[in-house]
Amino acid sequence: MTILATEALTKRYPRVTALDGLTVSVGAGVTGLVGANGAGKSTLIKILLGLVPASEGSARVLGLDPATQGQEIRRSVGYMPEHDCLPPDQSATEFVVHMARMSGLPRTTARERAADTLRHVGLQEERYRPIGGYSTGMKQRVKLAQALVHDPKVIFLDEPTNGLDPQGRDEMLRLVHRIGTEFGISVLVCSHLLGELERICDHVIVIDAGRLLRSSAIGELTQASQVISVEVEEGLEKLAARLTETGETVAVEGRSLTVQVRADETYDLLRDAVVDLDLNLVRLEQRHARIEDVFR
């Protein structure tokens, strides 16, 4: 099932081209949209929501055209913006109920949905306090709740971990993963933090300067490489020298040694070198590629 698709999508501003002939499609599940700041991620979301017109090309969201059917798209899509846009004098409950009503839910249903959604994102009694007194993590949860309250088919999350500490990022990522797996809602999550997307996404789209670099399943991007990472208690330099003498390609990276696998005999040579030098092996593992390798 195709959630959204673009064809030669271009957006030009007077001094910059935010999107440059972007052609890509997104299926169900959790999809990561990754790129450096200024790569065009936020512009793409605004076009898909019908908030900003494209200069050229076309787009479809749930089969609808953002250029002419933006209102219908926004009824079926949840959006968590990057910037802080919450009213400080309202409580989370009041705000999320209001957003539910804006999406067309009756008053009673809106209050029930708001209570359920705020509970899902981890806001209990705090939901009655004014938002102005919330921490950054609590505000991010409110923004996530308002994106979910009308039971959308897909949600767009723009930098959902922005401003959070490591624990807050982990909690937010777990929430996003639950939405895509347990709630059955497709997710497009934008981030410039590559490691985060590797943890939660089924598919990743990489863009740079508004152009598509790659669109692949996460498994294809993080598949095992032909490099072994080795760590020993002492004698790393001796091990590197011994392997180099046997014709292996090695490199010291901090406390680890990387070895390029050229044939099955590389493993045998590594084992024999560790034994001959009487070294204590701490770690031996095959490296996996990372999303950041695409940028390199």
Kinemage of the C-alpha trace (Angstrom):
@kinemage 1
@onewidth
@group {chain A} dominant
@subgroup {mainchain}
@vectorlist {calphas} color= white
{ca met a 1} P 0.000 0.000 0.000
{ca thr a 2} L 1.406 3.396 -1.014
{ca ile a 3} L 0.899 6.059 1.652
{ca leu a 4} L 2.394 8.926 -0.318
{ca ala a 5} L 4.294 9.501 -3.544
{ca thr a 6} L 5.965 12.376 -5.339
{ca glu a 7} L 6.919 12.817 -8.983
{ca ala a 8} L 9.619 15.340 -9.961
{ca leu a 9} L 8.519 17.483 -7.010
{ca thr a 10} L 10.277 20.853 -6.974
{ca lys a 11} L 9.985 23.859 -4.687
{ca arg a 12} L 11.886 27.038 -5.455
{ca tyr a 13} L 12.206 30.115 -3.285
{ca pro a 14} L 13.766 33.382 -4.485
{ca arg a 15} L 17.268 32.454 -3.284
{ca val a 16} L 17.177 28.694 -2.799
{ca thr a 17} L 15.725 25.492 -4.235
{ca ala a 18} L 14.336 23.491 -1.307
{ca leu a 19} L 13.246 20.458 -3.365
{ca asp a 20} L 14.812 19.561 -6.689
{ca gly a 21} L 12.916 17.014 -8.818
{ca leu a 22} L 12.168 14.653 -5.915
{ca thr a 23} L 10.576 11.367 -6.971
{ca val a 24} L 9.891 8.903 -4.164
{ca ser a 25} L 7.141 6.722 -2.689
{ca val a 26} L 6.400 5.634 0.870
{ca gly a 27} L 4.601 2.475 1.948
{ca ala a 28} L 2.942 1.449 5.202
{ca gly a 29} L 4.994 1.175 8.392
{ca val a 30} L 7.548 3.515 9.929
{ca thr a 31} L 9.551 5.435 7.339
{ca gly a 32} L 12.440 7.718 8.155
{ca leu a 33} L 13.079 10.873 6.147
{ca val a 34} L 16.666 11.791 6.850
{ca gly a 35} L 18.818 14.690 5.784
{ca ala a 36} L 20.893 17.492 7.200
{ca asn a 37} L 19.224 20.688 8.383
{ca gly a 38} L 18.097 22.530 5.261
{ca ala a 39} L 17.857 19.365 3.151
{ca gly a 40} L 14.175 20.010 2.356
{ca lys a 41} L 12.445 17.719 4.876
{ca ser a 42} L 10.111 20.298 6.418
{ca thr a 43} L 9.300 21.793 3.020
{ca leu a 44} L 8.283 18.368 1.740
{ca ile a 45} L 5.910 17.837 4.676
{ca lys a 46} L 4.290 21.239 4.197
{ca ile a 47} L 3.686 20.484 0.514
{ca leu a 48} L 2.232 17.065 1.342
{ca leu a 49} L -0.164 18.676 3.823
{ca gly a 50} L -1.304 21.220 1.239
{ca leu a 51} L 0.126 24.121 3.251
{ca val a 52} L 2.700 25.192 0.649
{ca pro a 53} L 2.299 24.909 -3.150
{ca ala a 54} L 4.936 23.123 -5.197
{ca ser a 55} L 6.734 24.972 -7.986
{ca glu a 56} L 6.732 21.925 -10.267
{ca gly a 57} L 5.885 18.246 -10.154
{ca ser a 58} L 3.135 16.446 -8.281
{ca ala a 59} L 2.423 14.613 -5.029
{ca arg a 60} L -0.185 12.229 -3.648
{ca val a 61} L -1.058 11.465 -0.037
{ca leu a 62} L -3.464 8.554 0.514
{ca gly a 63} L -4.387 8.974 -3.145
{ca leu a 64} L -5.267 12.649 -2.702
{ca asp a 65} L -3.662 15.667 -4.386
{ca pro a 66} L -2.304 18.204 -1.859
{ca ala a 67} L -2.650 21.007 -4.402
{ca thr a 68} L -6.445 20.664 -4.536
{ca gln a 69} L -7.422 18.336 -1.658
{ca gly a 70} L -5.352 19.651 1.226
{ca gln a 71} L -8.289 19.826 3.617
{ca glu a 72} L -9.217 16.168 3.063
{ca ile a 73} L -5.578 15.175 3.574
{ca arg a 74} L -5.359 17.052 6.853
{ca arg a 75} L -8.475 15.238 8.102
{ca ser a 76} L -6.700 11.887 7.611
{ca val a 77} L -3.147 12.861 8.570
{ca gly a 78} L -1.646 13.849 11.906
{ca tyr a 79} L 1.175 16.395 11.999
{ca met a 80} L 3.685 17.038 14.769
{ca pro a 81} L 5.617 20.212 13.895
{ca glu a 82} L 9.221 20.827 14.863
{ca his a 83} L 8.773 24.303 16.314
{ca asp a 84} L 7.197 25.140 19.672
{ca cys a 85} L 3.621 26.135 18.884
{ca leu a 86} L 1.669 25.297 22.053
{ca pro a 87} L -0.497 27.845 23.939
{ca pro a 88} L 1.174 28.333 27.346
{ca asp a 89} L -2.009 29.278 29.221
{ca gln a 90} L -3.993 26.164 28.248
{ca ser a 91} L -3.735 22.688 29.735
{ca ala a 92} L -2.812 19.717 27.587
{ca thr a 93} L -6.349 18.404 27.911
{ca glu a 94} L -7.920 21.662 26.739
{ca phe a 95} L -5.542 21.943 23.792
{ca val a 96} L -5.837 18.336 22.584
{ca val a 97} L -9.644 18.450 22.914
{ca his a 98} L -9.644 21.640 20.842
{ca met a 99} L -7.514 19.980 18.142
{ca ala a 100} L -9.840 16.982 18.138
{ca arg a 101} L -12.840 19.285 17.628
{ca met a 102} L -10.969 21.052 14.812
{ca ser a 103} L -10.620 17.650 13.147
{ca gly a 104} L -14.378 17.165 13.225
{ca leu a 105} L -14.920 15.022 16.338
{ca pro a 106} L -18.033 15.704 18.483
{ca arg a 107} L -17.399 17.246 21.915
{ca thr a 108} L -17.919 14.060 23.954
{ca thr a 109} L -15.859 11.937 21.576
{ca ala a 110} L -13.144 14.594 21.503
{ca arg a 111} L -12.814 14.549 25.308
{ca glu a 112} L -12.695 10.751 25.405
{ca arg a 113} L -10.113 10.586 22.624
{ca ala a 114} L -8.011 13.311 24.248
{ca ala a 115} L -7.913 11.464 27.578
{ca asp a 116} L -6.963 8.177 25.905
{ca thr a 117} L -4.312 9.744 23.695
{ca leu a 118} L -2.673 11.740 26.489
{ca arg a 119} L -2.536 8.573 28.560
{ca his a 120} L -0.887 6.707 25.656
{ca val a 121} L 1.871 9.313 25.364
{ca gly a 122} L 2.572 9.199 29.096
{ca leu a 123} L 0.848 12.328 30.416
{ca gln a 124} L -1.322 11.485 33.424
{ca glu a 125} L -2.280 14.106 36.047
{ca glu a 126} L 0.055 16.607 34.388
{ca arg a 127} L -2.417 16.945 31.549
{ca tyr a 128} L -4.492 19.393 33.629
{ca arg a 129} L -1.620 21.822 34.242
{ca pro a 130} L -0.932 24.843 31.986
{ca ile a 131} L 1.424 23.897 29.157
{ca gly a 132} L 3.639 26.906 29.904
{ca gly a 133} L 5.002 25.059 32.941
{ca tyr a 134} L 5.834 21.869 31.039
{ca ser a 135} L 9.310 20.545 30.363
{ca thr a 136} L 10.493 20.168 26.759
{ca gly a 137} L 9.778 16.444 26.879
{ca met a 138} L 6.214 17.003 28.086
{ca lys a 139} L 5.607 19.573 25.359
{ca gln a 140} L 6.819 17.095 22.727
{ca arg a 141} L 4.353 14.542 24.082
{ca val a 142} L 1.505 17.054 23.840
{ca lys a 143} L 2.418 17.736 20.209
{ca leu a 144} L 2.436 13.999 19.544
{ca ala a 145} L -0.936 13.577 21.274
{ca gln a 146} L -2.640 16.258 19.159
{ca ala a 147} L -1.293 14.544 16.025
{ca leu a 148} L -2.911 11.263 17.110
{ca val a 149} L -6.161 12.387 18.693
{ca his a 150} L -8.332 12.163 15.564
{ca asp a 151} L -7.145 8.591 14.794
{ca pro a 152} L -5.293 9.430 11.548
{ca lys a 153} L -4.209 6.907 8.948
{ca val a 154} L -0.706 8.366 8.823
{ca ile a 155} L 1.253 10.864 10.899
{ca phe a 156} L 4.114 13.189 9.930
{ca leu a 157} L 6.609 13.796 12.737
{ca asp a 158} L 9.087 16.624 12.191
{ca glu a 159} L 12.154 16.185 14.444
{ca pro a 160} L 10.167 14.576 17.321
{ca thr a 161} L 13.254 14.262 19.569
{ca asn a 162} L 14.330 17.876 19.104
{ca gly a 163} L 15.597 19.394 22.365
{ca leu a 164} L 15.290 16.181 24.389
{ca asp a 165} L 17.953 14.661 26.627
{ca pro a 166} L 19.102 11.040 25.958
{ca gln a 167} L 16.424 9.514 28.205
{ca gly a 168} L 13.727 11.696 26.639
{ca arg a 169} L 14.851 10.702 23.140
{ca asp a 170} L 14.685 7.013 24.034
{ca glu a 171} L 11.165 7.400 25.430
{ca met a 172} L 9.984 9.336 22.377
{ca leu a 173} L 11.463 6.763 19.997
{ca arg a 174} L 9.693 3.964 21.864
{ca leu a 175} L 6.417 5.866 21.504
{ca val a 176} L 6.941 6.345 17.777
{ca his a 177} L 7.740 2.652 17.354
{ca arg a 178} L 4.578 1.677 19.252
{ca ile a 179} L 2.473 3.911 17.026
{ca gly a 180} L 3.751 2.171 13.912
{ca thr a 181} L 3.588 -1.377 15.272
{ca glu a 182} L 0.774 -1.550 17.841
{ca phe a 183} L -1.551 1.247 16.725
{ca gly a 184} L -1.323 0.354 13.039
{ca ile a 185} L -0.731 3.976 11.998
{ca ser a 186} L 1.852 4.624 9.287
{ca val a 187} L 4.559 7.080 10.311
{ca leu a 188} L 6.829 9.412 8.353
{ca val a 189} L 9.444 10.660 10.823
{ca cys a 190} L 11.920 13.376 9.847
{ca ser a 191} L 15.258 13.610 11.595
{ca his a 192} L 18.854 14.604 11.045
{ca leu a 193} L 19.951 12.141 13.763
{ca leu a 194} L 20.762 9.078 11.714
{ca gly a 195} L 21.241 6.598 14.544
{ca glu a 196} L 17.732 7.210 15.848
{ca leu a 197} L 16.107 6.240 12.571
{ca glu a 198} L 18.085 3.012 12.378
{ca arg a 199} L 16.441 1.941 15.628
{ca ile a 200} L 12.772 2.414 14.738
{ca cys a 201} L 12.265 2.546 10.963
{ca asp a 202} L 11.321 -0.104 8.411
{ca his a 203} L 12.365 2.082 5.482
{ca val a 204} L 14.600 5.113 5.119
{ca ile a 205} L 14.603 7.909 2.543
{ca val a 206} L 17.798 9.956 2.382
{ca ile a 207} L 17.708 13.411 0.787
{ca asp a 208} L 20.326 16.102 0.425
{ca ala a 209} L 19.795 19.625 -0.914
{ca gly a 210} L 16.292 18.603 -1.998
{ca arg a 211} L 17.490 15.637 -4.070
{ca leu a 212} L 16.957 11.948 -3.426
{ca leu a 213} L 20.135 10.110 -2.461
{ca arg a 214} L 18.596 6.754 -1.624
{ca ser a 215} L 15.336 5.050 -0.690
{ca ser a 216} L 15.808 1.595 0.830
{ca ala a 217} L 14.567 -0.836 3.440
{ca ile a 218} L 16.510 -0.364 6.657
{ca gly a 219} L 17.959 -3.854 6.328
{ca glu a 220} L 19.561 -2.974 3.011
{ca leu a 221} L 21.233 0.110 4.471
{ca thr a 222} L 22.512 -1.608 7.614
{ca gln a 223} L 23.511 -4.976 6.175
{ca ala a 224} L 26.705 -6.647 7.324
{ca ser a 225} L 29.906 -5.295 5.815
{ca gln a 226} L 33.136 -7.071 4.952
{ca val a 227} L 34.893 -5.574 7.955
{ca ile a 228} L 35.659 -7.188 11.319
{ca ser a 229} L 36.070 -5.156 14.497
{ca val a 230} L 38.488 -6.640 17.049
{ca glu a 231} L 39.240 -5.550 20.601
{ca val a 232} L 41.875 -7.072 22.893
{ca glu a 233} L 42.891 -6.184 26.445
{ca glu a 234} L 46.506 -5.347 25.487
{ca gly a 235} L 48.746 -5.710 22.459
{ca leu a 236} L 46.553 -4.072 19.822
{ca glu a 237} L 49.593 -2.688 17.968
{ca lys a 238} L 51.278 -6.116 17.982
{ca leu a 239} L 48.165 -7.692 16.515
{ca ala a 240} L 47.951 -5.017 13.822
{ca ala a 241} L 51.600 -5.548 12.894
{ca arg a 242} L 51.207 -9.345 12.699
{ca leu a 243} L 48.127 -9.148 10.471
{ca thr a 244} L 49.784 -6.561 8.230
{ca glu a 245} L 52.741 -8.935 7.754
{ca thr a 246} L 50.332 -11.607 6.489
{ca gly a 247} L 48.888 -9.228 3.898
{ca glu a 248} L 45.697 -8.180 5.693
{ca thr a 249} L 44.340 -4.622 5.541
{ca val a 250} L 43.985 -3.278 9.057
{ca ala a 251} L 43.383 0.050 10.804
{ca val a 252} L 43.503 1.051 14.461
{ca glu a 253} L 40.419 2.971 15.615
{ca gly a 254} L 40.763 3.906 19.271
{ca arg a 255} L 40.761 0.695 21.299
{ca ser a 256} L 39.617 -1.419 18.359
{ca leu a 257} L 41.218 -2.848 15.251
{ca thr a 258} L 39.315 -3.095 11.973
{ca val a 259} L 40.228 -5.855 9.553
{ca gln a 260} L 39.061 -6.006 5.944
{ca val a 261} L 37.812 -9.501 5.114
{ca arg a 262} L 39.327 -10.537 1.768
{ca ala a 263} L 38.655 -14.278 2.075
{ca asp a 264} L 37.620 -16.914 4.620
{ca glu a 265} L 41.280 -17.353 5.557
{ca thr a 266} L 41.209 -13.866 7.126
{ca tyr a 267} L 39.324 -15.326 10.081
{ca asp a 268} L 41.881 -18.126 10.453
{ca leu a 269} L 44.796 -15.691 10.314
{ca leu a 270} L 43.164 -13.479 12.916
{ca arg a 271} L 42.532 -16.420 15.244
{ca asp a 272} L 46.088 -17.715 14.883
{ca ala a 273} L 47.560 -14.250 15.495
{ca val a 274} L 45.597 -13.799 18.719
{ca val a 275} L 46.721 -17.238 19.963
{ca asp a 276} L 50.374 -16.865 18.930
{ca leu a 277} L 50.661 -13.465 20.618
{ca asp a 278} L 48.860 -14.787 23.735
{ca leu a 279} L 46.304 -11.952 23.675
{ca asn a 280} L 43.056 -11.764 25.633
{ca leu a 281} L 40.218 -11.273 23.157
{ca val a 282} L 37.512 -8.884 24.398
{ca arg a 283} L 35.313 -8.478 21.323
{ca leu a 284} L 35.129 -9.803 17.780
{ca glu a 285} L 32.225 -8.818 15.573
{ca gln a 286} L 31.295 -8.152 11.989
{ca arg a 287} L 30.558 -4.506 11.325
{ca his a 288} L 27.273 -3.325 9.841
{ca ala a 289} L 26.817 -0.419 7.484
{ca arg a 290} L 25.113 2.710 8.798
{ca ile a 291} L 22.810 5.275 7.221
{ca glu a 292} L 25.544 7.899 7.491
{ca asp a 293} L 27.641 5.860 5.042
{ca val a 294} L 25.212 6.944 2.302
{ca phe a 295} L 26.213 10.585 2.852
{ca arg a 296} L 29.884 9.699 2.670
